[in-house]
Structure formats: C-alpha cells, structure tokens
C-alpha cells in the first residue's frame, strides 16, 4: 500500500491541472493493465505447456502482438509440433486467437 500512496503523491505533485492528473493516472492504469495481462498470459502458457498431451514437441518461443483494451502487448508463447507434424500454439488455441489475426 505504501507504494500506491507514494505513486499517488508523486502524480499529484507533478500534475499542473486536474486534466493532467487524470491523464497521468490513466497512463499508469493502462501500463499496469498491460503488465498484468502479460503476466497472466505467461502463466497460462506455462500451465498449458506443463499439462500438454503426449506427443507435442516444444520447438521454442514465438512472439505475437495482441491488441487489448489497455493497448498493444507483445506475448511470448510456446510453439509446438504434434505427431502429424502440424505446428501449434496452445495459448492461442486456449484463448481462441485465430492464426495470424488480431484477437
């Protein structure tokens, strides 16, 4: 809680007007939203990897830009190949992200 109080005090002392304060608060909230989403997607990707079906081979990580209500974030997710030699992203499948399209 101390960090939040310090952040609020910093924002209030830096702002020259109510409009500027609101803008700075929105920037902080959106930055926090992007960070939380990135952490959630990373956690889910790790969970899906641990619980994956047999026969899926991890080929590494790939990046994908995702448009969220907090702005664009870059998500790193695991890339797999199945027994039929098809490439799969378990995170994309779990979240319903179409291949090569903005979700």
Secondary structure, DSSP 4 states (H G I P E B T S, - for coil): -HHHHHHHHHHHHH-SSHHHHHHHHHHHHHHHHHHHHHHHHHHHHHHHHHTPPTT-EEEEEEEEEEEETTEEEEEEEEEEE-TT--EE-HHHHHHTPPTTS--
